[in-house]
Amino acid sequence: MMSLDALLVALGVTAGVATLVGGWLALRFADRIHLVLGFSAGAVIGVALFDLLPEALRLGRATMDPALVSGTVALGFFGYLIIDRVLLIASSEGSGYRGHLGAGSLTIHSVLDGLAIGLGFQVSADVGAILAIAVLAHDFSDGINTVNLTLAGSSGTRAARRWLIADAAAPLVGILISRLIVVPRQELALTIAGFAGFFLYIGASELLPDSHHRHPRAWTTIATIAGAALIYGVVTIANR
């Protein structure tokens, strides 16, 4: 059987490939990816609601007040919001650096995605696998947004390709960092809860508005529901 380290490296490489594919599609088919973004939004939100939050509550059941776990979800959500808004403000003030700052923030997000996968496997193989599915869906859209933000900041196609490569490498970097960290099982509950907040913000505040803004049609909503339903089905099967 494949060792855990080899599996994590394979997942990091796969996440990078998903980012590259998303960026390539953004360069070639900018107006035809709304359904993918909608599906990604449903998958990411589904992971937070159907897998991460229940798992955090289960891990902390013996020693933690559920209010502490749910509060950590809120902290993750609003903490991610603050970081995202600060980077947005910084990238909007100097047109020469706008594209670089926007793409750089997404690259940092992708490092956190890889970290989430690695820490998820410290909880269990099922949690790690579900998180990997969410990250693959999210990194596909990250590739799209990395290219779009770089081009919108007047940084040019060459810079967009460079940032796309950096973003593609970032999940593997996050996974490698996770192998250097051992989180006590009790604290894993709060760690997973924090990542639930991250994914809720990414899905509800980034992917959903972006997919609907591009093409506000019924099929976009159906794609979002399908993404959430897929995660629900996967989680249900994994927990049997």
C-alpha positions in Angstrom: 0.0 0.0 0.0 1.1 3.6 -0.6 2.6 5.2 2.5 1.0 8.2 4.0 3.8 10.5 3.0 3.6 9.3 -0.6 -0.2 9.8 -0.6 0.1 13.3 0.7 2.7 14.2 -1.9 0.5 12.8 -4.6 -2.5 14.8 -3.3 -0.3 18.0 -3.3 0.8 17.4 -6.8 -2.8 16.7 -7.9 -4.0 19.9 -6.2 -1.3 21.7 -8.2 -2.5 20.2 -11.4 -6.1 21.3 -10.6 -4.8 24.8 -10.1 -2.9 24.7 -13.4 -6.0 23.4 -15.3 -8.2 26.1 -13.8 -5.7 28.8 -14.8 -5.4 27.4 -18.3 -9.2 27.4 -18.7 -9.3 31.0 -17.4 -6.8 32.0 -20.1 -8.6 30.2 -22.8 -12.3 30.1 -21.9 -12.9 33.0 -19.5 -16.8 33.1 -19.9 -17.5 29.4 -19.7 -16.5 28.4 -16.2 -19.4 29.6 -14.1 -20.9 26.1 -13.6 -17.5 24.8 -12.3 -17.3 27.7 -9.9 -20.8 27.0 -8.7 -20.1 23.3 -8.2 -16.9 24.2 -6.3 -18.8 26.5 -4.0 -21.3 23.8 -3.1 -18.5 21.3 -2.5 -16.5 23.6 -0.3 -19.5 24.7 1.8 -20.6 21.1 2.0 -17.2 20.0 3.5 -17.5 22.7 6.2 -21.1 21.8 7.1 -21.2 18.1 6.6 -17.7 17.0 7.6 -15.5 19.5 9.4 -18.0 20.9 11.9 -19.4 17.5 12.9 -15.9 16.1 13.2 -14.7 19.1 15.4 -17.7 18.6 17.6 -17.0 14.9 17.9 -13.3 15.4 18.7 -14.1 18.0 21.4 -17.1 16.2 22.8 -15.4 14.9 26.0 -13.5 18.0 27.0 -14.9 21.1 25.2 -18.1 23.1 25.3 -19.8 23.0 21.9 -20.0 26.8 22.1 -16.2 26.9 22.1 -16.0 24.8 18.9 -18.7 26.8 17.1 -17.0 30.0 18.3 -13.8 28.8 16.7 -15.7 28.3 13.4 -16.8 31.9 13.7 -13.2 33.0 14.5 -11.9 31.2 11.4 -14.6 32.7 9.2 -14.1 36.3 10.4 -10.3 35.9 10.7 -10.2 34.8 7.0 -12.5 37.7 6.1 -10.2 40.3 7.8 -7.1 38.9 6.1 -8.9 38.8 2.7 -10.1 42.4 3.0 -6.7 43.7 4.2 -5.1 42.1 1.1 -7.8 43.4 -1.1 -7.4 47.0 0.2 -3.6 46.7 -0.2 -3.9 45.4 -3.7 -6.2 48.2 -4.8 -3.9 51.0 -3.8 -1.0 51.0 -6.2 -2.0 49.7 -9.6 1.5 48.5 -10.3 1.3 45.9 -7.6 -2.4 45.1 -7.6 -2.2 42.0 -9.6 0.8 40.7 -7.7 -0.8 41.2 -4.3 -4.1 39.6 -5.3 -2.4 36.5 -6.8 0.0 36.4 -3.8 -3.0 36.2 -1.4 -4.4 33.3 -3.3 -1.1 31.5 -3.1 -1.0 31.9 0.7 -4.6 30.5 0.7 -3.3 27.5 -1.2 -0.6 26.9 1.4 -3.4 26.8 4.0 -5.3 24.3 1.8 -2.3 22.0 1.8 -1.9 22.4 5.6 -5.6 21.5 6.0 -5.2 18.3 4.1 -2.1 17.3 6.2 -3.8 18.0 9.5 -7.0 16.4 8.4 -5.1 13.1 8.0 -3.8 13.5 11.5 -7.5 13.2 12.6 -8.4 10.2 10.3 -8.0 9.0 6.7 -11.7 9.8 6.1 -11.4 13.4 7.2 -8.2 13.9 5.2 -9.8 12.4 2.1 -12.9 14.7 2.4 -10.7 17.7 2.9 -8.6 16.7 -0.2 -11.8 16.7 -2.3 -12.7 20.2 -1.1 -9.2 21.5 -1.7 -9.2 20.0 -5.3 -12.4 21.8 -6.0 -11.2 25.0 -4.4 -7.8 25.0 -6.1 -9.3 24.6 -9.5 -11.1 27.9 -8.9 -8.0 29.4 -7.3 -6.2 28.8 -10.6 -9.0 30.7 -12.4 -8.9 33.6 -9.9 -5.1 33.8 -9.8 -5.0 34.4 -13.6 -8.0 36.8 -13.5 -6.6 38.9 -10.6 -3.2 39.1 -12.2 -4.6 40.3 -15.5 -7.0 42.7 -13.8 -4.1 44.3 -12.0 -2.4 45.0 -15.4 0.5 42.7 -14.7 0.3 40.9 -18.0 0.1 37.3 -19.2 3.7 36.4 -18.3 3.1 37.4 -14.7 -0.2 35.5 -14.7 1.6 32.3 -15.7 4.3 32.8 -13.1 1.8 33.3 -10.3 -0.2 30.3 -11.6 2.9 28.1 -11.2 3.5 29.5 -7.7 -0.1 28.9 -6.7 0.1 25.3 -8.1 3.2 24.6 -5.9 1.6 26.1 -2.8 -0.6 23.1 -1.7 2.4 20.8 -1.7 4.3 23.3 0.5 1.4 23.4 2.9 1.3 19.6 3.1 5.0 19.4 3.7 4.7 21.9 6.6 1.9 19.8 8.1 4.3 16.8 8.3 6.5 19.0 10.6 3.6 19.7 13.0 2.0 17.3 15.4 -1.2 18.7 16.9 -2.5 17.1 20.1 -5.8 15.3 19.4 -7.7 17.7 21.8 -6.5 20.7 19.9 -7.3 19.2 16.6 -10.9 19.8 17.3 -10.3 23.6 17.3 -8.0 23.3 14.4 -10.6 21.5 12.3 -13.3 24.0 13.5 -11.1 26.9 12.3 -10.7 25.3 8.9 -14.5 24.9 8.8 -14.7 28.7 9.1 -12.1 29.2 6.4 -14.0 27.0 4.0 -17.4 28.6 4.8 -15.9 32.0 4.0 -14.3 30.8 0.8 -17.5 29.1 -0.5 -20.0 31.7 0.6 -18.1 34.9 0.1 -15.8 34.1 -2.9 -17.0 31.2 -5.0 -20.8 31.6 -4.8 -20.8 35.4 -5.7 -18.3 34.8 -8.4 -20.2 32.0 -10.0 -23.5 33.9 -9.9 -22.0 37.2 -11.0 -20.6 35.6 -14.2 -23.9 33.9 -15.2 -26.9 34.4 -12.8 -28.9 31.5 -14.1 -30.7 28.5 -12.6 -28.0 26.1 -13.8 -25.4 27.8 -11.6 -27.6 27.2 -8.6 -28.2 23.6 -9.6 -24.4 23.1 -9.9 -23.9 24.5 -6.4 -26.6 22.1 -4.9 -25.0 19.2 -6.8 -21.6 20.0 -5.3 -23.0 20.1 -1.8 -25.0 16.9 -2.4 -21.9 15.1 -3.7 -20.0 15.9 -0.5 -22.9 14.8 1.6 -23.0 11.5 -0.2 -19.3 11.0 0.2 -19.3 11.8 3.9 -22.3 9.5 4.5 -20.6 6.6 2.8 -17.3 7.3 4.6 -19.0 7.3 8.0 -20.8 4.0 7.6 
